[in-house]
Amino acid sequence: MKLVRVRFFAAALLLISLTSWGQEKRKIIIDQDAAGPAGTDQQSMLLLIQSPQTDVLGITVVTGDQWLHEEVAHTLRMLELIGRTDIPVMLGAEYPLVRRQQETEQWEQQYGSVAWLGAWTPMFFHPSDQLGEMPEGKPATKPSDEDAAHFLLRMVHKFPHQITIYAGGPMTNLALAISIDPQFADLAKELVFMGLSLNPRTDDPEFANAPTHEFNIWFDPEAAHIVLQAPWKKIVCTPVDISVKTRLTSDLVNRIKQAHTPLAQYIGKYARLRGNYNYLWDELSAAAWLDPTIITKKQTLFMDVDLDRGAGYGNTLSWTEHDKPKIDEQPVEVQDDLDLDKFYKMFVELLTAPTPQKN
């Protein structure tokens, strides 16, 4: 009888342990403009994939920093290099809902040039059906046959109120999902995104002269408006204001390279160090979701996007509880400050660890 009890309690403890372990796996879909190789888009995805507490259900890709098809190719190749081809990659929107390149060029003639145009930036521009440079090699694997919007919808219906939507690029895919099924936002657990800008303290000319301009939102303002108006249970924003407090340095890259894993060598070879403004934009957003204690200060604001198509088209609009518009605006948790040392430590530890494999 005593042996039976011991076995019973051992089995019970194992069941509790397995149940707790299962609960620790946090379901997430990564929606990214996924420029590569390496760079902020790919590195943020790697942080989420590397974390033992996450279950990355898939990666949905949207044109932004690069064209859709080259972003997909960089993402597939990254997954091949780290041995995680089990994560499906879905093609999303190739163009914003309304904004077009030619109209944007005309807008710049009237209101002044924009520092970063993503896939439309003249010095990097090439036709959308071309991949551009692939120094890491072209992928052998293929993306899913399912499109991004329908994958997003299928997943939130399959796992209602369990999935975090992480958005690191323009919000076109999310806006399309909402337009197809207005329940999408309500069925998700939360939205976590990098975007918007309030009043960053920086001498970076991209923001010093246009403090409410931010590329992810500006590239598809109508999509961002649709997403910010949707009934999410929770919205968390990593704005420019906190992102510019971070830097990708040669020291961080060298510390990662010492690990000699395929992932670490990928970062070491392709990480981008360009001048004084190597911000860890999307990486911070991803890391703060994994460990919210990285954020030391935050506030709640109500946010939207300027759609008037004038000089401020695509810029951030924000209000406090006391001065928000009469129409319904969703509260947004906006990150203001961080523990830099803790963030950098986590950044290096995750990117030097062995890559978790699918269970």
Wavefront OBJ file of the C-alpha trace (Angstrom):
o trace
v 0.000 0.000 0.000
v 2.836 2.358 0.849
v 4.478 1.714 -2.533
v 1.173 2.410 -4.283
v 0.883 5.738 -2.457
v 4.420 6.711 -3.388
v 3.756 5.910 -7.014
v 0.449 7.788 -6.893
v 2.044 10.928 -5.446
v 4.959 10.683 -7.891
v 2.509 10.472 -10.788
v 0.514 13.383 -9.378
v 3.645 15.509 -9.045
v 4.658 14.644 -12.594
v 1.202 15.598 -13.880
v 1.315 18.898 -11.980
v 4.804 19.558 -13.343
v 3.752 18.816 -16.904
v 0.610 20.911 -16.545
v 2.591 23.851 -15.171
v 5.154 23.475 -17.923
v 2.392 23.492 -20.518
v 0.879 26.618 -19.052
v 4.238 28.385 -19.245
v 4.324 28.039 -23.024
v 2.894 31.317 -24.272
v 1.340 31.164 -27.720
v 2.418 33.910 -30.088
v 2.155 34.780 -33.773
v 4.912 36.990 -35.147
v 3.728 39.529 -37.723
v 6.827 41.164 -39.210
v 8.216 43.011 -42.185
v 11.119 40.595 -41.685
v 13.958 42.350 -43.504
v 17.181 40.394 -43.510
v 19.623 38.947 -43.081
v 19.808 39.635 -39.327
v 18.805 43.207 -38.489
v 16.126 44.254 -36.009
v 13.304 42.322 -37.697
v 15.046 38.952 -37.823
v 16.704 39.402 -34.411
v 13.384 40.114 -32.710
v 11.953 36.921 -34.202
v 14.995 35.012 -32.981
v 14.504 36.264 -29.413
v 10.936 34.947 -29.422
v 11.934 31.640 -31.007
v 14.848 31.197 -28.598
v 12.766 31.670 -25.482
v 11.820 28.365 -23.806
v 8.573 29.948 -22.622
v 7.116 30.590 -26.089
v 5.206 28.566 -28.647
v 5.662 30.412 -31.948
v 2.659 29.299 -33.987
v 3.799 31.003 -37.176
v 5.326 34.045 -38.838
v 3.186 36.270 -41.046
v 5.123 38.618 -43.307
v 4.231 42.045 -44.714
v 6.050 44.475 -47.000
v 7.801 47.186 -44.991
v 11.552 47.500 -44.539
v 11.916 45.310 -47.645
v 9.571 43.815 -50.228
v 7.372 40.911 -49.158
v 8.999 38.153 -51.204
v 12.568 38.947 -50.180
v 11.493 39.217 -46.523
v 9.908 35.773 -46.773
v 13.080 34.390 -48.353
v 15.261 35.845 -45.577
v 12.908 34.403 -42.937
v 12.820 30.922 -44.472
v 16.609 30.912 -44.746
v 17.014 32.067 -41.133
v 14.750 29.230 -39.964
v 16.774 26.757 -42.026
v 20.043 27.939 -40.512
v 18.807 27.548 -36.920
v 16.955 24.268 -37.549
v 13.389 25.533 -37.001
v 11.708 24.901 -40.345
v 8.735 23.535 -38.396
v 7.581 27.156 -37.905
v 5.282 28.050 -40.821
v 5.826 31.281 -42.762
v 2.869 32.984 -44.453
v 2.886 35.616 -47.181
v 0.825 38.670 -46.333
v 0.201 42.040 -47.937
v 2.596 43.230 -50.634
v 1.286 46.814 -50.578
v -0.309 49.126 -47.981
v -4.089 49.509 -48.019
v -4.015 53.018 -49.531
v -0.525 54.552 -49.680
v 1.392 54.070 -52.917
v 5.004 54.791 -53.857
v 4.271 57.320 -56.610
v 1.862 59.281 -54.426
v 4.425 59.245 -51.626
v 7.067 60.708 -53.939
v 4.637 63.510 -54.815
v 3.887 64.003 -51.098
v 7.634 64.375 -50.410
v 7.921 67.087 -53.064
v 5.267 69.066 -51.215
v 6.108 68.379 -47.575
v 9.778 67.344 -47.537
v 11.710 64.094 -47.781
v 11.347 61.151 -45.421
v 14.509 59.509 -44.081
v 13.357 55.904 -44.393
v 10.908 54.616 -47.022
v 11.479 50.927 -46.451
v 11.144 48.919 -49.676
v 10.695 52.203 -51.545
v 14.002 53.748 -50.375
v 15.734 54.818 -53.631
v 19.223 53.519 -52.817
v 17.865 50.020 -52.000
v 14.980 49.904 -54.450
v 14.370 47.012 -56.828
v 11.200 45.494 -58.335
v 8.953 43.697 -55.868
v 9.293 40.306 -57.581
v 13.086 40.279 -57.151
v 14.846 39.060 -54.010
v 17.745 41.471 -53.969
v 20.932 40.326 -52.268
v 20.793 37.058 -50.320
v 24.287 36.803 -48.775
v 23.144 34.028 -46.440
v 21.977 31.932 -49.423
v 18.550 31.333 -50.904
v 16.172 29.076 -48.968
v 15.329 25.539 -50.043
v 12.051 25.553 -48.102
v 8.824 27.199 -49.213
v 6.245 29.371 -47.438
v 2.825 28.052 -46.508
v 0.053 28.027 -49.104
v -2.171 29.815 -46.578
v -2.170 33.615 -46.627
v -1.324 35.669 -43.538
v -4.786 37.075 -42.779
v -6.541 33.712 -42.915
v -3.797 32.045 -40.870
v -4.207 34.721 -38.192
v -7.964 34.173 -38.153
v -7.727 30.396 -38.093
v -5.325 30.446 -35.167
v -7.349 32.795 -32.930
v -10.459 30.707 -33.566
v -8.514 27.535 -32.753
v -6.988 29.034 -29.570
v -9.426 31.771 -28.477
v -8.027 34.331 -26.006
v -4.673 32.509 -25.834
v -2.574 34.071 -28.598
v -0.434 37.183 -28.389
v -0.111 39.000 -31.695
v 3.371 40.504 -31.953
v 3.607 43.163 -34.677
v 7.025 44.478 -35.660
v 6.152 46.103 -38.985
v 3.296 47.827 -40.812
v -0.105 46.567 -39.668
v -1.601 45.683 -43.061
v -1.992 41.955 -42.326
v -3.752 42.651 -39.036
v -6.079 45.208 -40.631
v -7.015 42.703 -43.332
v -7.768 40.048 -40.708
v -9.991 42.510 -38.821
v -11.746 43.510 -42.044
v -12.494 39.865 -42.880
v -13.599 38.976 -39.350
v -14.249 41.801 -36.838
v -13.965 39.227 -34.030
v -10.240 38.818 -34.670
v -8.988 41.352 -32.110
v -11.428 40.199 -29.451
v -10.402 36.562 -29.907
v -6.695 37.350 -29.440
v -5.153 37.579 -25.983
v -3.354 40.865 -26.666
v -1.521 42.979 -29.219
v 2.142 43.838 -28.648
v 3.763 46.095 -31.221
v 6.726 48.311 -32.031
v 5.558 51.591 -33.521
v 4.315 55.150 -33.018
v 6.358 58.082 -31.770
v 5.560 60.804 -29.259
v 8.519 63.070 -28.447
v 11.766 61.081 -28.475
v 14.807 62.743 -26.936
v 17.375 62.290 -29.674
v 19.509 64.196 -32.142
v 18.686 61.621 -34.801
v 17.459 63.785 -37.709
v 14.787 61.220 -38.582
v 12.936 62.134 -35.387
v 14.408 65.428 -34.200
v 12.571 67.255 -36.986
v 9.508 64.987 -37.055
v 8.956 63.654 -33.531
v 5.571 62.011 -34.220
v 6.713 60.221 -37.401
v 7.455 56.481 -37.208
v 7.882 54.188 -40.213
v 5.778 51.155 -39.213
v 2.705 53.332 -38.741
v 3.489 55.855 -41.486
v 3.908 53.201 -44.207
v 0.279 52.087 -43.849
v -1.606 54.650 -41.743
v -5.063 53.335 -42.634
v -4.127 49.848 -41.453
v -2.761 51.204 -38.168
v -5.974 53.182 -37.632
v -8.093 50.054 -38.133
v -5.926 48.056 -35.736
v -5.798 50.710 -33.005
v -9.593 51.089 -33.117
v -10.234 47.342 -32.759
v -11.466 45.869 -29.433
v -8.246 44.260 -28.177
v -8.265 43.146 -24.565
v -4.831 44.679 -24.159
v -2.462 46.734 -26.345
v 1.220 47.237 -25.491
v 3.334 49.687 -27.496
v 7.116 50.035 -27.744
v 7.434 53.535 -29.252
v 10.405 55.332 -30.773
v 10.810 57.241 -27.488
v 12.088 54.185 -25.608
v 13.659 52.418 -28.605
v 16.212 55.201 -29.156
v 17.616 54.510 -25.695
v 19.013 51.193 -26.976
v 21.976 50.403 -29.225
v 23.300 47.350 -31.000
v 27.043 47.608 -30.338
v 30.052 45.709 -31.603
v 30.540 44.479 -28.024
v 27.108 42.842 -28.000
v 27.714 41.248 -31.388
v 31.143 39.954 -30.328
v 29.689 38.434 -27.150
v 27.089 36.610 -29.237
v 29.657 35.356 -31.771
v 31.593 33.593 -29.014
v 28.821 30.993 -28.681
v 29.671 29.321 -32.047
v 26.087 28.079 -32.516
v 24.528 28.394 -36.000
v 22.325 31.196 -34.686
v 25.200 33.063 -33.060
v 27.274 32.805 -36.229
v 24.325 34.089 -38.265
v 24.091 37.151 -36.010
v 27.861 37.599 -35.946
v 28.126 37.541 -39.709
v 25.078 39.589 -40.696
v 24.265 41.913 -37.771
v 24.056 45.507 -38.971
v 26.199 48.194 -37.365
v 25.490 51.478 -39.117
v 26.693 54.700 -37.558
v 25.351 56.055 -34.282
v 21.742 54.966 -34.566
v 21.755 51.172 -34.291
v 18.571 50.932 -32.273
v 17.221 47.608 -31.061
v 13.685 48.552 -32.092
v 11.829 45.276 -32.395
v 14.194 43.350 -30.138
v 13.166 45.521 -27.184
v 9.492 44.991 -27.907
v 9.998 41.225 -28.036
v 12.192 41.104 -24.919
v 9.781 43.245 -22.891
v 6.977 40.834 -23.729
v 9.119 37.924 -22.575
v 10.108 39.747 -19.372
v 7.987 42.824 -18.530
v 10.339 43.727 -15.654
v 12.747 45.094 -18.280
v 10.374 48.065 -18.482
v 10.790 50.408 -15.528
v 8.283 53.094 -16.497
v 5.096 53.115 -18.556
v 1.930 55.115 -19.068
v -1.532 54.653 -20.535
v -2.458 56.744 -23.559
v -5.172 56.700 -26.191
v -3.678 56.620 -29.680
v -4.565 56.956 -33.330
v -3.035 58.022 -36.645
v -3.376 61.194 -38.727
v -5.261 60.235 -41.917
v -5.826 63.743 -43.310
v -3.237 63.196 -46.097
v -1.595 66.538 -45.405
v 1.836 67.240 -43.925
v 1.092 65.059 -40.893
v -0.286 62.088 -42.828
v 0.688 58.917 -40.982
v 1.935 60.650 -37.833
v 1.043 59.619 -34.287
v -1.951 61.117 -32.487
v -2.159 60.634 -28.724
v -4.275 61.716 -25.763
v -4.555 61.134 -22.043
v -7.719 59.962 -20.308
v -8.673 63.600 -19.685
v -8.442 64.948 -23.232
v -9.212 61.954 -25.463
v -11.854 62.300 -28.202
v -15.502 61.538 -27.534
v -15.424 58.560 -29.908
v -14.202 55.287 -28.485
v -10.401 55.038 -28.377
v -8.587 52.012 -27.031
v -6.171 52.392 -24.086
v -2.564 51.597 -24.976
v 0.159 50.671 -22.491
v 3.103 52.771 -23.673
v 6.608 51.884 -22.505
v 8.649 54.888 -21.321
v 11.896 53.605 -19.796
v 13.884 50.412 -19.285
v 16.635 48.633 -17.416
v 19.260 48.661 -20.184
v 21.684 46.268 -18.496
v 18.937 43.718 -17.903
v 17.787 44.023 -21.510
v 21.282 43.607 -22.957
v 21.947 40.617 -20.683
v 18.769 38.929 -21.852
v 19.527 39.786 -25.473
v 22.928 38.075 -25.334
v 21.772 35.091 -23.273
v 18.896 34.208 -25.589
v 20.923 34.616 -28.768
v 23.802 32.490 -27.464
v 21.659 29.663 -26.077
v 21.020 26.416 -28.004
v 17.917 26.787 -30.159
v 14.902 25.015 -28.625
v 13.429 22.381 -30.899
v 9.766 21.604 -31.432
v 8.446 19.244 -28.766
l 1 2 3 4 5 6 7 8 9 10 11 12 13 14 15 16 17 18 19 20 21 22 23 24 25 26 27 28 29 30 31 32 33 34 35 36 37 38 39 40 41 42 43 44 45 46 47 48 49 50 51 52 53 54 55 56 57 58 59 60 61 62 63 64 65 66 67 68 69 70 71 72 73 74 75 76 77 78 79 80 81 82 83 84 85 86 87 88 89 90 91 92 93 94 95 96 97 98 99 100 101 102 103 104 105 106 107 108 109 110 111 112 113 114 115 116 117 118 119 120 121 122 123 124 125 126 127 128 129 130 131 132 133 134 135 136 137 138 139 140 141 142 143 144 145 146 147 148 149 150 151 152 153 154 155 156 157 158 159 160 161 162 163 164 165 166 167 168 169 170 171 172 173 174 175 176 177 178 179 180 181 182 183 184 185 186 187 188 189 190 191 192 193 194 195 196 197 198 199 200 201 202 203 204 205 206 207 208 209 210 211 212 213 214 215 216 217 218 219 220 221 222 223 224 225 226 227 228 229 230 231 232 233 234 235 236 237 238 239 240 241 242 243 244 245 246 247 248 249 250 251 252 253 254 255 256 257 258 259 260 261 262 263 264 265 266 267 268 269 270 271 272 273 274 275 276 277 278 279 280 281 282 283 284 285 286 287 288 289 290 291 292 293 294 295 296 297 298 299 300 301 302 303 304 305 306 307 308 309 310 311 312 313 314 315 316 317 318 319 320 321 322 323 324 325 326 327 328 329 330 331 332 333 334 335 336 337 338 339 340 341 342 343 344 345 346 347 348 349 350 351 352 353 354 355 356 357 358 359
